[in-house]
Amino acid sequence: MSTEASPDANPDVASVSSADFEPVTPPDRDVRAQADARQRDLTKPAGSLGRLEALAGWASACQGVCPPHAFTRPRVVVFAGDHGIARNGVSAYPPEVTAQMVANFLGGGAAVNVLAEVAGATVRVVDIAVDGDTDPSVSSHKVRRSSGSIDREDAMSNEETLKAIAAGRAIADEEIDGGADLLIAGDMGIGNTTPATVLIAALTDSEPVAVVGRGTGIDDAGWIRKTAAIRDALRRARPHVRDTVALLRTSSGADLAAMAGFLAQAASRRTPVILDGVVVTAAAMVADELAFGAREWWVAGHRSTEPAHSIALTRMGLDPIVEFDMRLGEGSGAVTALPILQGAVAILSKMATFSEAGVSTQGSAPADESESIDLTKTDTAE
């Protein structure tokens, strides 16, 4: 049976769209400077809140206003797709779990649903390449069923690659036009850490043994199979590292290509993103190639236990907000970091300045010099 989806069944992605993006306008540097200056005027020692201060400055620059406002419409979009490589025993779970988890997302029963509710975000799932039928409400952007086994064949055709990128762009536009002011991409696909690892290894010129992780919790035999699959897929990927569309076609999957389009378009639309784990970050590396400068609109939500994730974060110069040894995907790590980002924004926008609170600044002289105390000296006289 052909794995390609018919254009008639998918009118929203029937026409091939260009993968060209204009260079991305960075967050407002003048506003960032204003945010940094305000931080220094808040009632605390400068730098005492550590990275919360930098996060607040980033949020302020992204919003183009100081002080920033709380994110009111954070939105998680979970991209679902199956991968032919999963049939090679690279995952601890069978491929049919992908479609089952799509239904679980719709029912609100997945980890990301629970975490998002706590964090004040909403969740959408989209079927980009699930190897089966899903609810019509999530399949309007479906490009195909599953992908080719990337250790021996292309993940998809060139046309499908461009359709997937276009689908991701369209989804970003739908969410931003619908009012989303912060986006999180999540992933769901059995075996998807394998193509993600291949993309990261190809783009960072890393060897398989340095990047291969345990994914869903594979045993030693599964790790050996996964390493061999990534080794073979890398041989096919490396000739295409300077051609982003060809690299996606050869070595990813429609879900990863759609995520890349989604992340690139979010940056083009000046909408900040919290990145999740290894799969989303692999797509982000490609998105930064598609839309130069896109990475300035992203923060890393967490650091996965997957070795490739640390390599990708280092390459992009991103420091994770949290490190909780998470490896689930779904956007769960990014959603876990969301309340911290919101807290950073609240500090910058709601905390009093020295002048507002009537608090003396560092180095200011006491009102009555005779009442000042020199804490550097100790009076030992009895």
N, C-alpha and C positions, 0 to 999 in steps of 0.2 A: 504494500500500500504506500502511496506517495505521502511524504510528510509535509508537502507544501499545502498551504491554505489557498483555496480558490479566491480570486479577487471578488467574485460575486458575494461570497460569504462575509467579506470584510471590506465594505465600501469605504470605511474611514481610512484605510491604509492601502487602497487599491492603486493609487498613483504614486510613482516613484518621486521622492522629493530629494533635493540637494542636501548634502551633509556639510555645506559651507556655512560657517558662522563668521560674523564680523569680530574683530578683536574686542575683548570685553572692557568696558569702562570700569575702573576700579572703584571700590568704596571711597567716599569723600574724605580726602586726606585733611582738608581744613577742619572738617567737623571732628575728625579723629584727634587733631591737635586741641580743639576746644574741650573734648572729652577728657583728654589727658590733663589739661589745665584744671578742669573742674575736680578731677580726682585729687589733685594736690591741695585743693581748697576744702575738702571734706574733713569732718572732725575725726581724724585718725592720722597716725604717722604715715607719711608717704610710702607707698608700696606695701603696707602692712596687710593688705588683703590679697597679695600675690596675684595669681592669674585671674582672679575675679576682676581685677582692674583692667587687664588686657582684654578680657572677653567683653566687658562693658564698652570699652573703646571701639572694639570691632563692631559690635551691634549698633552703636551710635553712628559710626561711619557708614554702615550698610543702610541705615534708615535715613541718613542725611540730616540728622537733627540731634542737638545736644541741649538738654539731657534726652536720652532715648525713652521710648515708651515700651511697655510690656508687649510681647508678641501675643496678639489676641486670637489669631487663626492659624496656629501651627498645624501642619497637615503631613501625615505619613502616607506615602504611596508605596505599596509592596508590589514589586514586579515578579510575576510568577512565570516559570518556564522550565521545561525538562531538557535533559542533555543526554545525547546518545552515549557519551562516555560512561554514564552511570551503569550501563549494561555490562561494563567490564569489572564490576566489583570494587569500585573506588569509594563507595559509600556504605555506611552501616545500615541504610534503609533502602527498600525497594522503590523504584521510580513512581509507582502509583501513589505514593504518599503526597506528592506534589498536588495533585488534584484534590485529594482528601483534605489537605491543609488549606486550600483555597476556600473550600466549604467551611472550614473551621474559622477562618478569618471573617467570612461573611456572618457567621453565627456569633462572633465576638468572643470566641473561646481560646484564642491564641495568646501567647505571652505578650506580644506587642499590643494587642487590644487592651489587655489589663493595664500594662504600663502606660499606655497612651491616655487611658481614662484618668489615671492618677495625675499625669503631667499636664492635663488639659488640652490634649491633641486629639484629632480624629484620624481614622484609618480608612484608606481605600485600597483595595486590591485589584490589580489588572492582570488578566491572562494574556501574556504576550506569546508564549510558546508551550503551553501545557499540552502534554500528549494525551488528550482526552477532551471531552465536552465539559464545559463549565457553564455556570449561570450566564444568560445573555447580558446581565447587568455588568459583568466584568470582562466580557470577551469582544467588545466592539473594536478593540485595537489589536486583535490577535493577528500575528504575522504568519505563523505556521505551527505545526505540531512538532515538538521536541527539536533536536538539532542533530547534525551529523556527528559521528564519533571522531573528535578532532585529532586523535592520534593517527588516523589513517585517511580522513576525508575532511572537506570543508564543513564548517558548522552550518552554513547556509549559502545561498546564492548571493551575488552582488546586489541584485534587485531587492531581495529580502533584507539584506543588511541596510540598505537605504530606507526601506519601508520601516524597519525597526527604529532607526534613528529618528525618522519623521514622526513615528508614533510617540516616542519619548518627548519630542518637542511639543507635540500637540497636547500631551497629558500635562506637561508643565504649564502651557498656556491656559488650559482648562482650569487648573488649580489656582493660578495667579489671578486670572480673570474672575474667578469665583470668590476671591478675597483672601486667599492664603498669604500670610506675610512671613512665613518661615516654612521651609520644606525639609522633609526627611525622606530619603529613598530607602526602602527595605527590599529584601530579596527572599524568594522562596523557590527552591528548585533542587531536588535531589541530585547530587553530583556537581553542583555549581561552583564549589570551591576549586575544582580541577581546572576549568577554563579560566577562572579568576587568577589562579596561581600562574598559569601559563602566560597570561597577559602581563602580569607584574614581572615575572622572570624575563620575558622578552624585552620589556621596556627598560629594565634595570640591568640587563645582561648578567643575570644571576643563574647559578647552576641549580638543577632540580633538587639535589639533596639539601640545599640551603633554604629552600622555600616551601617544601612540602610539609603540610601539617596533618593532623588527625581528622579534620573536618567534623563529621557527625559522631566521631568516636570510633574510628576503624581500628582493628587490631594490627599486629605487626605484619601479617600476611597482606592485609588490605593496604597498609602503607607501602609495602613493596610494589603491589600492583599499581597503586596510584603514582608512585615515583616513576615507574616504567612508562605509564601513560603520559605523564607530563614530559618526560624526556623525549618521547616520540613526537608529541604535539609541539614541543619547542623547536624541533628540527624543521617542522613545517611553518612555524610562526616567524622565526628569526629573519628570513628573507624579506618580510613585510613590515618591519618595525618603523620604516619611514613612510609608510602608506597606511594611514589610520583605518580607512574603510576596508582595505585588503586584510589588515590584521584582524579586524572584527569578523570579517567573512570567514577567514581561515580558522580562527582560534577561540571564538567566544560563543555566542548564542544570541538569539533574538532578544532575550531578556536583558542581557548585559549591554547589547547595542542600544536598546531602548533606554536603559538607565543612563548611558553616556549622553544620549540626546537630551534626556530630561535634565541632567545636571548642567550641561552646557547651556541649554535654553534658560534655566533658572538664573544663571549668572548673567546671560545676555539681557534678561528682564530685571536685573538688579534685585534679585530676591535671595536672601541668605539661606544657606543649607547647613544642616548638621550631618556629617557623614557617619555611616555606620561601620561595619566590619570589612573583612577582606574582599567580599564580592562587590560591595558598593564602592570601595576604595579603588579596586581594579577598574571599574567603570569610570571612576573619577579621573584616574590617570589618563584614560583615553579621552575623556571629555575635555581635559585641559589641553590636549593636543588638537582637538576639534575647535575649541574656542580659547585662544591664547589669553591667559590671565584669569581664567575662570576660578582657579584655586583661591584667589583672594576673597571670594564670596563664600568660602567654606571654612568650617571648623571641624576638627575630628572629634566625634562624640566619645569614642573609647578606643582602646587597643585590644584587638582580638588575641587569642592565644595562637593563632595561625602565624607562622614565621614570616610568610609573605606580606602580612599586613604591616608589620614593623618596617620592613624594607620599603614598602610603598609610602608609608607616612614619612619616613626619613627622606626619601627622594623628593617629596612634595613640600618638605619643611613644615609639617603639621604635627603639633603636640596634642595628644589625646586629653580630653577633659577628665575622663575616669579610666581606671585600669582595674577591672573587677574579674579578670580571667573569664570573660564571656566569649562564647563562640556560637551563639544561636543564629545570628542573622535576623531577618524580619524587620530590621530597623530598631531592634530592642536596645542595643547599646546607645544609639543616638537618642532615643526617647529617655533613657535613664539619665543622660546628660542634660536634657532639656530644662528641668527645674533649676539646675545650677546656673545655666545661662540666664534664665529668668531672674534668679536671685542677683546675679551680677548687674543686670539692667536696673533692678529695683534699687540697689545700692547707689548707683550713679544718679538716678532720677529722684529718689526720695530722701536720701541721707542729707542732714543739715550741713551747711558750710560753717567755717569758723565764725564768720561775721554774723550769719543768721542765728547761731546758737550762743553768741557772746563768749566764745571759747578762745583763749589766747593761742596764737600760733607758735610753732617751734622757734625758739630764739628770741621771742618777744620779752621785753623787760617787765618785771612785776610792777604793779601800780604803785606799791610802796616798797622802795628798796630796803627800808629798815626791817621789813617783815620777811624778806627773802631768806631762804635757808640754803646753805651750801652743802649739798649732799655728798660732795667729794671728800669732806673732812669729818672726822669723828672726834668728839670731845670726850677724852678719857678721864677728865678731872672729876674727883668725888667731892 
